[in-house]
Amino acid sequence: MMRIWGWPLVIALLSAVGLIAGLVADGAGDVLSWAGLGVPVLVVLRCGLR
């Protein structure tokens, strides 16, 4: 089960953490937000350019 859903769950958790950090945090939270929301974009670009 984790073999199929492992990476999608990690990406979903990173997105959720990035969204929450962007809404409630400032300073270092902005960096966390950019990182958390940037990872899914990079994954889509990497898979899309294959």
C-alpha positions as CSV (number, residue, x, y, z in Angstrom):
1,M,0.0,0.0,0.0
2,M,2.8,2.5,0.9
3,R,4.6,1.6,-2.3
4,I,1.7,3.1,-4.3
5,W,0.6,5.9,-2.0
6,G,3.9,6.8,-0.3
7,W,5.1,9.7,-2.6
8,P,1.7,11.2,-3.2
9,L,1.2,11.3,0.6
10,V,4.5,13.0,1.1
11,I,3.7,15.6,-1.6
12,A,0.3,16.2,-0.1
13,L,1.8,16.7,3.4
14,L,4.4,19.1,2.0
15,S,1.6,21.1,0.3
16,A,-0.5,21.2,3.4
17,V,2.5,22.4,5.6
18,G,3.3,25.0,2.9
19,L,-0.2,26.3,2.8
20,I,-0.6,26.5,6.6
21,A,2.9,28.1,7.0
22,G,2.0,30.7,4.3
23,L,-1.2,31.6,6.1
24,V,-0.1,31.8,9.7
25,A,3.7,32.3,9.8
26,D,6.0,35.2,8.9
27,G,9.8,35.3,8.2
28,A,11.0,31.7,8.4
29,G,7.4,30.6,7.7
30,D,7.6,32.3,4.3
31,V,10.6,30.2,3.4
32,L,8.8,27.0,4.6
33,S,5.8,28.0,2.5
34,W,7.9,28.5,-0.6
35,A,9.6,25.2,-0.1
36,G,6.5,23.3,0.7
37,L,4.5,24.7,-2.3
38,G,7.5,24.5,-4.6
39,V,8.2,20.8,-4.3
40,P,4.9,19.7,-6.0
41,V,5.5,22.1,-8.8
42,L,9.0,20.7,-9.3
43,V,7.8,17.2,-9.3
44,V,5.1,17.9,-11.9
45,L,7.7,19.7,-14.1
46,R,10.1,16.9,-13.8
47,C,7.5,14.2,-14.7
48,G,6.0,16.3,-17.4
49,L,9.3,16.9,-19.2
50,R,10.1,13.3,-19.4
